Amino acid sequence: MPEPRKSRQIPLELVVLQSLNSRMTLSDQDWKNYFSLAKGFEGEVKFDQLTGKLESECIVINGLLLKIDNHFFQIDTVIIFQKTIYLVDVKNYEGDYEFESKNLKHIKTGKIIKDPYIQLQRCETMFRQLLQELGFHFNVEAYLVYINSELTMYQAPQNPSVIFPTQIVRFMQTLNKIPTKLNSGHEKLADLLISLDLGDYPFTAKPDYDCDRTIKGVLSACCHQFMEADGDTKLRCCKCGLEDSVESAVIRCVEEFKILFPERRVTTNAIYD
């Protein structure tokens, strides 16, 4: 089973919104962004669990933000085999959708989403360009995977590059049957792609918040609810039952403070507050 060459990181925007959701009331738009990011990340982690079970010789890279000709493009999962590189975009949509005119329409709410396969094709084109600039020659195949078993898509056109929930098992079986033998060239490419990863997109619309408007306290690392003192040296979450030492909790609070308020100095008084 391949260990991912690059583990998946929680997007910074999601980390911020997750913390703020526990410490204040988010605006409607911020809540929608939070829900969308959390749902998307959940789907990506589900797919990571599947790639973690692959038995074929390959290199898995989880989450890349790349740039070519001043254009950003993001790939959820890159799988490098001997001759072919698979690019996978994972969507965690749930509910009943109808495909119409290159858009997805949620039947109940009427919400329109641009067909994500169009975006995937753009990413595939730019990835091919990047490979050429780097001097590598591989076949590239891009797939859109709908990971949520609660999704129903009506009138979807036939597309072998779009994998629906009922096709995922067969898709993974296909990957497992690919004849492949890796060498140092594959390792070099993987390391180079990871070195080019830009991390996180800059915030497009940063939430409106400040320290005075946030609820103070220590959040559980598990469920993000507030913890309570359990004696002099421990904290405990009443919701998920997580226990933590005061020392560990303080370290977590320092990291959370630095993420939420990067412009402020980390002081003893600030963290105590």
N, C-alpha and C positions, 0 to 999 in steps of 0.2 A: 504494500500500500504506500503510495507516494506521500511524503510529508510536503506540505505546501512550501515552496521556496520563499513565498512572502505571505504571512498571515494577514487576515482581513482586519482592518482597523475601523473602529466606529468613527464615522465622519464627525469632524469637529462641530459642525452645525447641529448635529443630532445630540452630541454631548451637552452643548449649551442649552438647547431646548428641553432636553430631558431634566436637567437641573432646574431650570426656570419653571417648568411645569409643576415641580414639587414645591417651589418657593414663592410662586405668585400665580395670579390668574392670567393666562396667556390671552392675547387678542384672538379673534376668530381666525385670522389669517395665519398667525403664528401657530395656533393649534392645528390647523390643516397641514401646515408644513411639517410640524412635529409628527403627526400621525402618518403622513406620507413617507417621511424619512425612516421612521421606526418600522413601518410595514415593509418597506423596501429592503432594509437591512436584515430583517427577519427572514425574508425570502432568500437573500444571498447566503446567509448562514445555513439555511436548509440545503442549498445546493452544495455548499462546502462539505457538508456531511456526506453527500453522495460522492463527490470527487475523492474524498478521503478513503473511500472503499475501492477505488480503482486498483486493479491488480496488474494492469499493463505498465510497461516502463514509460514514464512520462514525467514532465515537470509541470507542477500546478502553481500559478501565480494568482493570488487573490487580490483583486482591486488595483487597477492602474489608472492614474490620470496623466495623460501624455499630451504633448504639444508638438505641432508641426506647422510651419508657415503661419505662426501666430494664432493657430486654431487649436483649442483644447478638444480632447475627446477622451471619454472614459470607457473602460472595459471592466465588467464585473469579474470575469474569470478568463485567464489565458491558460490553455493546456498545450504544451509543446510535446509533440511526438517526433519520431524520426524524420518523417518527410512533410508532415502537415502540422500547422498550428491552428488550433480551434479557439475561436473567440466566442464567448458565451455572455449574453445579456439576460439577466434574470428578472422576471416581473412577478410580483406577488399579488396581482389583482384578484379580487374575490367578488363573487356574485354573478349576475347574468348580464352579459354584454352582447351587443349586436354590431357586426362589422358592416360599415357602410362608407363608401367613398373615401377610402384611405384613413378612416377614423374608427375609433371604438366608441360606442355609445352605451353608457350604463342604462339598462332598460328601466330601472326603477326611478333613478334620480334624473336621468336625461343628461348627465355629465358627459362631455365629449373629450376624448383623449386622442391625440394624434397617434397613428399607428406606430408603435415603437420599433417595428421592423425597418421603417424608413431611416430612423436614427441609427440603427445597427448597421445598415448599409453604408452610411456616411462614415462610421467608425472603421468599418472594414476597409474602405478605400484609403483612409488616412493611415491605417496601420500598414497597409501594403506599401504606401509611399515611404513610411518610416523605415521599413525593412530594407527597401532599395537604398535609401540614404546611408543606412548602416552597413550595407554590403552583404546582406543575407538573402538567400533565395529559398523560400519555402512555399509550398501550397498553403493557402489560407482559406479556412471555412468558418463562416459566422453563423451562429444559431441563437434564436430567441427562445428562451425556455419559460413557459408559464408554470410556475412551481406550485401554485395553490390548488389543492384538490377540489376546492369549493367554487372554482371558476367554470362557467359555461359560456362558450362563445358561439353565437348563432351566425350563420351565413359567412363563416370564415373561408376565404379562398384556400385552395390546396397549395401548400408551400412546404416542401420537405425541410426547409431551414427553420420552420416554426414548430416547436415541440410543445404540445399540450399535455396537461397532467397525466392523461391515460397513456401517453407515449414515452414518458420519462424513463421507465424501467427499460424499455427496448433501446432507447437512446444510450443509456449507460452501458448496456450489454454490447452495443455496437462499438463504443469506445474501448471496451475491454478486449475486443477481438482484433484491434488494430495491431498488425505486426510492427514492432518497433524496437530499435536498439539505439540508445543515446551515446553521444561521445562528448569530448571537451568543447566542440563547437556549440552544441546545444546548451551546455553549461554557461559558456561565454555569453550567448544571446540572452539567457535568462537573467544573468547578473547585470547585463547592460540595460535591459528593459527596466529592471528594478531601480537601477541608478538614475534612470530618466523620470521615474515617478515623481510627480509634483505634489503628492499628498492630497490636500483639500482645495476645492474651489474657494475663491474668496467669497465671503458672504454677499449674496445679492441683496438681501433686505434684512439687516440685523435687527433683532427684537429691541424694543424700547424698554430699557430697564436700568436701574441703578441700585446700589447696595442698600439704601435706606428703604426701598420698596420690597425687598425680598425678606421672606420669613427665615429667621435664623435657626440653626440647628444642624445636627449631623444626619446625613441621609444614609440609608442602607445601601451597600454596594450591590445588593441583589434586587430589591424591589423599588428602591428610591423613595421609600417612605421614611419618616423621621424615627430615629432611634431614641431610646430612653436609657438613663443610667441604670446599671445593674451592679450595685456595689461601687467601690471606689476605683476599680481598675477596668471595668468592662461596660460595654453598651450592648443593648439588645433591641431588636426590632420586634414590635408586637404583632406585625402583620406576617412577615415571612420567617420569623424566629432566628434570624441571623445574629450571631454573637460576635463581637469584635472587641479588641483591646482599645483602651483610650489612645494609646500611642499610635496604633494603626489608623484609627479614626481621624486623629489630628493630621496625620500625613495626607490622608485622603482629602480632608478639608483644605489643606494648603494647596493641593493640586487643583481642586475645584475653584478655589479663590483665584488662582493664577489664570485659569481658563476664562472665568466669568469677567474678571477685572484685570486684564493684562496691563493696563496703564497705571495701576496702583502698586505701591510698594507692599511687599509682604512683611508685615510687622506683627509682633506678638499681640498687640492690642487689636489689630484688625482681625486676626484669626480667632482670638478669644471672643470677640463680638459675634 
